[in-house]
Amino acid sequence: MSKDHHNLYILYYTLCLDEEFDYKSIIKSESKEGSKKILFSKLSRDFLIFEVKNIKSYKLNPNFYKGKRLSDKELEILNRVSYPNTKHKLYKFEKNQWFKSKSSKNRNKNGRFKKGFVPWNKDLKMQFLNKKEDGKFISSRDSKGRLKSGYKSVIIGNKNL
């Protein structure tokens, strides 16, 4: 079957070797049961003695994952780390870890700015202005809240520039 018919599944599982490890992996498969079979076959090739507990399989919805839509770059990364891949490697992530850790010198692990750091765009507001011929301002948005064409943006309130 072609690659277009495969879906991405997130498998959460507990791998028992000498001790228990909670992992999640991405598997390309046609169904939930197929993704579990692929996981078992790969683990049986990698480990002689192992036990897998608490397997939960979820189909990845790229339009709604953890409350947001996945970008094309994120989907490309997930396709690269999903098994089966060209490296024949099963990537095992910690259960609560995002698939690609984002590190920044100005942000902590939660994504908030570290104490004492002020971003350059703090307190910035953007206004869209358009005037009638008589000098009065008119609304820049239509009834659905979308910007109308022909409006210029003005950045106000920047103290750092």
N, C-alpha and C positions, 0 to 999 in steps of 0.2 A: 504494500500500500504506500502511496506517496506521503511525503512529509506533511503535506497540507492537511491530511486527515488526522494527524496526531494532535492531541491536546496536552497541555502541561498540567501535571498534578503535583500538589505539595503533599508529601508523606511525612507525618510526624510519627516517630517510633522511638522505642527504648531498646538500645543494643546492649546485650549482656555478654561481656567477655569475662574478664576477672571481676569487674565491677560494672555497674549500670551507667550508661551514658544516654542522655536525651538528645536526639538529633532530629533534623528535618532535611529532606532532600527533594530535589525537583526531578520528576520522571516524565519522559515523553511516552504517552501511551494512548490507546484508543478508549480505554475504560478504566474504572477504579480497580477492578479485579486484575486487569492486565498490568496496571502500575505496581500492584503488590507482588505479582509474579516476577516482574522484572527486577524489583528490589531483592527478593529472595534469591533469585538466580545469581545476581551480582555479588551479594554477600556470601553466598556459598562458594563462589570462586575466590573471594578475597580472604576468607577466614575458614580454618578447619573446624573449629568448635565455636559456635556462637548460638545465641538465642535472641529472638526478637519478640518484644512484648508491645502491647498497646499501639497497634498500627492504626492510624487514622489517615484516610486519604481524602483530599479535597481538590476539586477541579479549580484551577486558577482562572478567574475571570479578569481579563486585562482591563476591562472598563470599570471595575469596582473591586479593588484590593485594599483592604484596611481603610476604607472610606475615601479612596481617591483613585483616579485613573492612572494606570502605569504609562510612563512615557515610552517612546519608541526605543530609546537608549536602554531603559530598564528592561524592556522585553527582550532586546538583543542580548543583554547580559544573562538574563534568565535562560534563554535558549542555549547560550554557550555553556552554562554550568549544569544544564539538565542532562540526565543520563537516558539513553545512550548518546554518546558524543564521539568526536573523532579521536580523543585521547583515551577512550574506554575507562574513564575515571568517574567514580561515584563521589560527588562532593557532599560531604556531611557537614551541615552547619549546626551550631548550637540552637536549641529550640527557640529561644527568644531573640536571636540575632537576625538582623536584616541580611539579605543575601550578599550584599556588598557593603562593607562598613564605610561610612562616610566620616572622614576625619577632617577636622578643621582646627587651626590654632586658636581661633577666636570663639569657638563654640564647644560646649560640653557634650557628653554622650546623648543627652536628651534633645539636643539641637538648639538649646537656648544660648544666648550670648554669655560669655564668662564675665564674672564680676569685674567692673572697671573698664570694660570695652564699650565704646559708643560707636555704632555704625555710622557711616557717612550720610545715610539717607534717613536718619531719625528725624522726626518732626517735619518731614517733607510732605507737602500736599500738592496735588496736581489739579489745576483748574483748566477747563476748556471754555474758551471765550469766543463769542461771536456777537457783533453788534449790528443792529439795524442801521439804516441810513440816517435816522434821527439821533443816533448815539445811545440808544437803549439796548441793554443786553437781552438776548433771547436764550431760551433753553437749549442746551447742547445735547440733550437726550430725547429720544422719542418715548411714546407711551409704554413701550416694553423695557425701557432702561438702556437701550443700545445707543451708542454714539451716532449722531448724524454726521454725514460727510461734510467736509469743508471747515472743520473746527481746528483751531490751533491750541496746543497745550502750553500752559505756563506753569513752571515750577515755583512755588512760593514757600517761604518759611525756612529756608536752609541757612543755618547759622555757621556751618563749617566751611562754606565756599568763600 
